[in-house]
Amino acid sequence: MAAKRVVAVFGSTGAQGGSVAAALLANGGYTVRAITRDTTKPAALKLKEAGAEVVCADLDNETNVESALTGADSAFVVTNFWEHFNKDKEIEQGKRIADVTKRLGLKHVVYSGLENVKKLTGGKLEVLHFDGKGEVEEYFRAIGVPMTSVRLPSYFENLLTFFRPTKASDGETYNLAIPMGDILLDGMSVSDLGPVVVSVLKCPAKYIGKDIGLSTDKLLVAQYADIMSKATGKTIKDAKISLDAYRSLGFPGAQELGNMFEFYQMKPVRNVDLTLELNPKAKKFQEWMQQNKDAYKDL
Ligand SMILES: NC(=O)c1ccc[n+]([C@@H]2O[C@H](COP(=O)([O-])OP(=O)(O)OC[C@H]3O[C@@H](n4cnc5c(N)ncnc54)[C@H](OP(=O)(O)O)[C@@H]3O)[C@@H](O)[C@H]2O)c1
């Protein structure tokens, strides 16, 4: 029997990598090398129980990255801007992985990238957590690593956390404060990423060199609010917040997220048909909301 392909999964204890590791394990055709800085945390222990090889590595340490990738055939790579809010650090981590994958000759890397907005807008708009990933995408390609970039839209799960509706001043209804004006916002459940990545890894010739913009739904903020209202029985409305008002909200990352929404208003390519071809079971927002409505009981 042929040995199973070893796929190294960065961020395996998190949302994106966790979904990818689960989908690879469910597929059965791969040896999953789940990478974390802490092999004793509950998510790491669960991965081990599910059959993954759990490996300790810090993206800031090249020797760690090299040993985590030695013997791997392919890798899924995600870096976490929100842990440090530092574009240069995210670029350093991404380029470090790119260099090691090149040196070790990995056959296929699926990188969780995003657009280099600064470059695309001629410096008019900067979105640090996009721009860094965009530079890393360019670097992978420049040094000749066989790479596919998957560009995620805003996760539906953000509506449970950062973009959770808040009580309006009338004390009864709720505001959904997402500054998209009258432009459609792409979204998907991050839990549906895994099967997308498995499909991409199965067809390297088709997807190497491609940037795949993911989305399962394109909706107005008012439509998100309407679907949320119907599922929760609460009245949730588009707050119609402007970009500048959002940027001034004052929480850490408000400016950065405001800039991101300004870029989303430029309608970056996110391909619903291709996403559903890569993962036919990926959820539309309505289905996701039905499955998650209980999380809004205490709204
Ligand atoms: N939220 C969205 O809508 C959205 C949309 C598109 C893109 N993104 C991007 O997604 C990224 C975050 O991914 P996520 O949502 O999967 O994050 P997450 O759930 O917070 O997980 C982060 C993962 O990164 C790992 N990690 C962080 N720093 C590391 C380091 N120095 N060495 C090794 N592993 C490290 C963590 O592993 P351990 O802690 O176990 O070591 C953890 O598994 C961000 O960069 C963001 O820009 C988010």
The ligand as an ORCA input file, in Angstrom:
! r2SCAN-3c Opt
* xyz 0 1
  N     -12.038     36.499     10.783
  C     -12.202     36.591      9.477
  O     -13.297     36.867      8.992
  C     -11.021     36.371      8.559
  C     -11.232     36.400      7.176
  C     -10.129     36.227      6.321
  C      -8.875     36.032      6.869
  N      -8.715     35.995      8.232
  C      -7.353     35.804      8.767
  O      -7.310     34.626      9.529
  C      -6.160     34.687     10.386
  C      -6.499     34.009     11.684
  O      -6.841     32.675     11.440
  P      -7.858     31.911     12.410
  O      -9.166     32.628     12.372
  O      -7.799     30.482     12.087
  O      -7.202     32.242     13.837
  P      -7.363     31.557     15.267
  O      -8.601     30.730     15.330
  O      -7.179     32.642     16.273
  O      -6.103     30.576     15.340
  C      -4.809     31.056     15.223
  C      -3.894     29.865     15.016
  O      -2.586     30.348     14.671
  C      -1.634     29.640     15.443
  N      -0.477     30.529     15.660
  C      -0.494     31.854     15.941
  N       0.755     32.308     16.096
  C       1.588     31.248     15.911
  C       2.991     31.088     15.967
  N       3.820     32.107     16.254
  N       3.508     29.862     15.731
  C       2.689     28.801     15.465
  N       1.350     28.899     15.395
  C       0.801     30.104     15.630
  C      -2.343     29.287     16.736
  O      -1.727     28.106     17.251
  P      -1.298     27.864     18.791
  O      -1.822     29.017     19.594
  O      -1.936     26.555     19.142
  O       0.182     27.799     18.735
  C      -3.757     29.003     16.249
  O      -3.883     27.646     15.857
  C      -5.843     36.175     10.564
  O      -4.557     36.466     10.067
  C      -6.930     36.883      9.753
  O      -6.459     38.031      9.089
  C      -9.755     36.137      9.072
*
